[in-house]
Amino acid sequence: MSSDCSEPMFIGVWGAQTGLLNTPLPVDPFGFLVDYSQATWGPDGSGAHRAWSTNDAGDWTGFGDSGIPPTFWFQVGVPSSSDAYPLPCYPLAVMSDIFRRTANATALTRVDFSVPLHQLEISSTAALPSRKLDWLSGSDALAESTAKASIEIQSGMENAFCDDVLTALKEVLADCSDSDLQFHRSTSGEPAVVSDGIWQGPGRSFLTTSASVSIGSLPRIGWRTGLIAEALASRGVKDPVYISWRLEH
C-alpha cells in the first residue's frame, strides 16, 4: 500500500438543522478519525497526506450553483488501498453522525459520498475489506429507527454497470433489501451536488435502485457505502463514483 499519494473522498449530509455546528462536541471526532486511521492504515495513516477537513467555517463557495448545499460535509485524502484496507466510508459517517446529533440536525434526508475507486485494489467480492465490520448489520445500538432509502450511483466510466457489477451489488445489499431488488441503468441523471475539485461529474453511467433498501443509521449507511464501493472496484469499475442515498420519510 502506498501512502505518498492520496485522492479526495467526500461525504455530504442533508437534514434539518436546529443547532449550531460550533456547539462544543461531546467527543473529539477528529481524534476518533486519527485513531481509526492509525488502527486501519498503521502509524502513517494519519499523516499530513490525510487532510481531514470540514465546513466548520460555514463556507459554501465551493458548491457554486449546484443546488442546495449539504447541512454539513467532510472530505479526506485517501491513499492507495487493497484487500486488507477498507475505505474510510464508515468513520466518515460516524463523525458526521456525531456532528448531526450535536447540532440537533433531525429528519436526515440524504447522504452522498464521492469515492476514488482508482485508489482501490480488490481481488473479489469475497475479500471486501469492509466485511470486517459486518457486525454492524446486527447492531441495534446504532439504529435510531429503521428507514428506507433509494440509491443512485454515478460513474465517470462509460458502461460501468455491466451485469456482473449488478450481481456483485445485489450480493452486498441482499440482507437489507427485498429479493426483487433491481437496478435501472442510464447514461444521464441529476448532476451531483459536491464542492469543486472533488467530483468531476456529471457521470457517464448512472444506476438507480428500483426498490428501497432498509437502513438503520448514518454509520450503517457509511458501512454499506464501503461495501458498494469495494464491490464496484472488485468488478473493474476504476473511475471515481458518486453514491447518493435518498431517505424516505
Secondary structure, DSSP 8 states (H G I E B T S, - for coil): ---S-EEEEEEEEEEE--S-TTS--SS-HHHHHHHHHHHHH-GGGGSTTS--EE-TT---GGGTTSSS--SEEEEEEEE---TTS--THHHHHHHHHHHHHHTT-EEEEEEEEEE-GGG-----GGG-GGGGGGGGGG-GGG-SS-EEEEEEEEESSTT---HHHHHHHHHHHGGGB-TT--EEEES--------TTT---S-SEEEEESS-EEE--HHHHHHHHHHHHHHHHHTT--S-EEEEEEEE-
